[in-house]
């Protein structure tokens, strides 16, 4: 049996600084949002904006019932994972944890500004039905951690 404890201990030395975590969140516009409901996990790729306190997401063009919205509403604490893995020796990842909240109209300007700064949208959204439902959600940042290669 291979003892990989040494490898895990080495990660402690690879913890990202607060500035590096912040830069990753401001420079990367995509990640994976993980949610849970009744013991079932659900993870989706997302584009996001970040303003230093919240990560903003748009759920666009879905039709009722929405699995994304149902999980977002039921999730007590979500995780957004942002990563880049150029190679085995050149990688970093950041996890942001917190509560998800559906935003009201008053929060849309701040969310739009943050999304405009760094969100990235695939070509798929060009064909989204503009009459479909568009909801803005925010992940309230309660905890941020990051690790990187040497």
C-alpha positions in Angstrom: 0.0 0.0 0.0 1.4 3.4 -1.0 1.4 6.0 1.8 0.5 9.3 0.2 0.4 11.3 3.4 3.6 13.1 2.4 2.0 14.2 -0.8 -1.0 15.6 1.2 1.2 17.3 3.7 3.0 19.0 0.8 -0.3 20.8 -0.2 -0.1 22.9 3.0 2.9 24.5 1.5 1.0 25.1 -1.7 -1.8 27.2 -0.2 -2.5 30.3 -2.3 -2.2 33.7 -0.7 -5.4 35.8 -0.2 -4.2 38.1 -3.1 -3.8 35.1 -5.4 -7.2 33.7 -4.5 -8.8 37.2 -5.2 -6.9 37.5 -8.5 -8.2 34.0 -9.6 -11.8 34.9 -8.8 -11.5 38.3 -10.6 -9.7 36.9 -13.7 -11.4 33.6 -14.3 -15.0 33.8 -15.4 -16.0 30.1 -15.3 -16.2 27.4 -12.6 -18.3 24.6 -11.3 -21.2 25.3 -8.9 -21.9 22.4 -6.6 -25.2 22.2 -4.8 -27.1 19.5 -2.8 -30.8 18.7 -2.0 -32.0 15.8 0.1 -28.7 14.0 0.1 -28.3 14.3 -3.7 -25.5 16.3 -5.3 -25.8 18.5 -8.4 -22.9 20.3 -10.1 -23.1 22.6 -13.1 -20.6 24.6 -15.1 -21.2 28.3 -14.7 -20.0 31.7 -15.8 -19.7 34.1 -12.9 -18.9 37.6 -11.9 -17.1 38.5 -8.6 -17.1 41.8 -6.7 -15.1 40.8 -3.6 -18.1 39.7 -1.5 -20.3 37.8 -3.8 -20.1 35.6 -6.9 -22.9 36.2 -9.3 -24.6 33.8 -11.7 -27.3 34.1 -14.3 -29.7 31.2 -14.8 -31.0 31.9 -18.3 -33.4 30.3 -20.8 -34.7 27.4 -18.8 -38.2 26.2 -18.6 -40.2 25.1 -15.6 -39.5 22.9 -13.7 -35.8 24.0 -13.4 -33.4 21.5 -11.8 -30.8 24.4 -11.3 -33.3 26.6 -9.5 -34.7 23.8 -7.4 -31.2 22.8 -6.2 -30.2 26.4 -5.7 -33.3 27.1 -3.5 -32.7 23.9 -1.4 -29.0 24.2 -1.0 -27.9 25.3 2.5 -24.2 25.9 1.5 -22.9 25.8 -2.0 -19.3 25.5 -3.4 -18.0 27.2 -6.5 -14.7 25.6 -7.7 -12.5 27.7 -10.1 -9.5 26.0 -11.5 -6.8 26.1 -14.2 -4.7 23.1 -15.0 -2.2 23.9 -17.8 -0.2 20.7 -16.9 0.5 18.4 -14.0 3.1 20.8 -12.8 1.2 24.0 -13.5 -2.2 24.3 -11.8 -4.3 26.1 -9.2 -7.8 25.8 -7.8 -10.0 27.9 -5.6 -13.1 26.9 -3.6 -15.6 29.5 -2.5 -18.3 28.4 -0.1 -21.4 30.1 1.1 -25.2 30.6 0.9 -27.0 31.0 -2.5 -29.6 33.7 -2.8 -31.9 34.7 -5.6 -31.5 38.4 -6.3 -34.2 41.0 -6.4 -34.3 43.8 -8.9 -32.4 46.2 -6.6 -29.3 43.9 -6.7 -29.2 43.6 -10.5 -27.0 46.7 -11.2 -24.2 45.4 -8.9 -24.5 41.9 -10.3 -24.5 43.1 -13.9 -21.3 45.2 -13.3 -19.5 42.2 -11.7 -20.6 39.8 -14.5 -19.5 42.3 -17.1 -16.1 42.5 -15.6 -15.2 38.8 -15.9 -18.0 36.4 -16.8 -17.6 34.4 -19.9 -20.6 33.0 -21.9 -20.4 30.1 -24.4 -21.9 30.5 -27.9 -24.7 28.3 -26.6 -26.3 31.4 -24.9 -26.6 33.2 -28.2 -29.4 30.9 -29.0 -31.2 31.2 -25.6 -34.8 32.1 -25.8 -35.0 35.8 -24.8 -38.6 35.2 -23.6 -37.3 32.5 -21.3 -36.9 33.1 -17.6 -33.7 35.0 -16.5 -32.8 34.9 -12.8 -29.8 36.3 -11.1 -28.3 34.4 -8.2 -25.4 35.3 -5.8 -23.1 33.1 -3.7 -22.4 35.0 -0.5 -18.7 34.4 0.1 -18.3 32.9 3.6 -15.0 31.0 3.0 -12.3 31.0 0.3 -9.4 28.6 -0.1 -6.9 28.0 -2.8 -4.1 25.7 -3.7 -1.5 25.8 -6.4 1.4 23.9 -7.9 5.0 24.6 -6.8 
